[in-house]
Each structure stands twice: as structure tokens, then as C-alpha cells.
Amino acid sequence: MKIVRLPKELQKLALQVRQSGRTIGLVPTMGFLHAGHLSLIDEAKKRADFVIVSVFVNPVQFGPNEDLDKYPRDFEHDRALCEEHGADVIFAPAPGDMYAADRSVWVEETQLSRGMCGALRPGHFRGVCTVVAKLFNLAQPNVAVFGQKDAQQAQVIRRMVRDLDFPVEIVTAPLVRDADGVALSSRNKYLTPAERERARVLSRSLMAAARGELDCDGLRKAIEAESDKVDYVVWFDADTLEAPGPDTKCILAAAAAYFGRTRLIDNILIQVKK
């Protein structure tokens, strides 16, 4: 497995791989890998000949009061897991190599990113779209794999790919949960044992909603009872991220809430019975 630090070096390597007739799978991550990330690497291995995993804590998607400096990092841990799961390359650039000091170009999606996390984290999805567009140009992937836990992000990236004609297939891999039901996240390490126990309300209530036992109001009340602050609870058309309509085929029930100082997101897909 090769570790690449410089963007132009990755682009040169990727073009050589494509010219050799092999397909490339890209797994964009911010590192501190867990089983959810590893499932994305495994999925990319099934779909491509050559797998690139990016490990880059992207500064431009963090707001001024967010946890950029504290975001967990452990590159040696990430390197070992990527090698164990058969990645061919880790791309781990420095921020100064990814972004020019006088950068002035951004990629922004303006419809699907308006609500949920986009409404509460101004500029977040502009940063996400910009770095993913750069990764697509550098890694030259045929397929890129994202996780369902970041459901809004996956839809925003799909729209960017559609509207800007990137020749990349976007795959959304299933959300992965720990044994206690909590969705896997790098930020879970911030939780105290008591906060982690309360955080189980997210998966517990979302699964109850999927069984038809809770509507959106009931979902919100259940989460409010256990969390310290609720950012949002939504019941959206999974494709449009807007209120469901007569043509809705699948509901995205999603929530973001704080447990202590840790903000967690979770969601579940509910098929609409016709």
C-alpha cells in the first residue's frame, strides 16, 4: 500500500491507473477510521480494481466554533486498517497543499443543502462539495463510496455529480451501528458512559418510527427527553429532502442532537407502502 501526500502526485498516479485499464474506487474520509469506514472500503473493493482512501480533516467544512482542532486523529491506526482491508493508496495531504492561500473558487449546492445540517452549519456543504470535487479531479475515480449515516451529504454529492457531469458513480453504503445501536462515528469517543447510554435514544426511536410506532412529533419528543439539545428532527422525502408528497417512495427520518457537548446525527429509511 502506498501513502501519497501531494495532490499532483496522486493525480499522476490515478491517471496511470486509468490508462492501464483499471477502475478506481475512492473512499473519502476524515480519518480516525472505524468499522463504518471499513465497510466503505470493502464496498469499493467489490466495485473497483484499485482503491484510494483519502484521510484528510477538511478545514473548510468546519465553522469557527466547531471542533476542527479537537477532531480525533490517529494516522498510524488508519494506515493499519486501510492495509488490512486491501486499500491500494492512502491520500493524506496537508491543508496547505490542498488549498492555496489565495483560493477564491468554491463548489456549492444550493437546494438539498438548505435544511438539516446545512441550515445549522453555514458553509459546511460548500466546504464538502469543494473538497470532494477536488478529490474527484485528483483521484479520477470511476466510483466513490459514501455512508448512509451522512444522508444529506450523500444526496448533496449526488446532485453535484449530476449537475456538473462528473463521470463518477456514487454508491451509498448502509449505516453501521455498534452493538448497543449507536451509529458509528469518530465523534463517539467524546461521549462519557452516561452520555453514550442516553445517545441510544437516537437509534431506538428511529427504529420505532420505522416500525410505525412513532410519527415525527413522537420521534422529536422521545429524543428531547434524553438529549441535552435537539438541532433537528425531520421526516423528509429521501430523494428531495423536502416534505413528503404523493410521489414519495421512501421517507428519511433523521435527527441531530447533543449528548453533553457531543453532536450526533442518525437516520433511518422508511419505505412508503402504496
Secondary structure, 3 states (H helix, E strand, C coil): CEEECCHHHHHHHHHHHHHCCCCEEEEEECCCCCHHHHHHHHHHHHHCCEEEEEECCCHHHCCCCCCCCCCCCCHHHHHHHHHHCCCCEEECCCHHHHCCCCCCCCCCCCCCCCCHHHHHCCCHHHHHHHHHHHHHHHHCCCEEEEEHHHHHHHHHHHHHHHHHCCCCEEEEECCCECCCCCECCHHHHHCCHHHHHHHHHHHHHHHHHHCCCCCHHHHHHHHHHHCCEEEEEEEEECCCCCCCCCCCCEEEEEEEEEECCEEEEEEEEEECCC
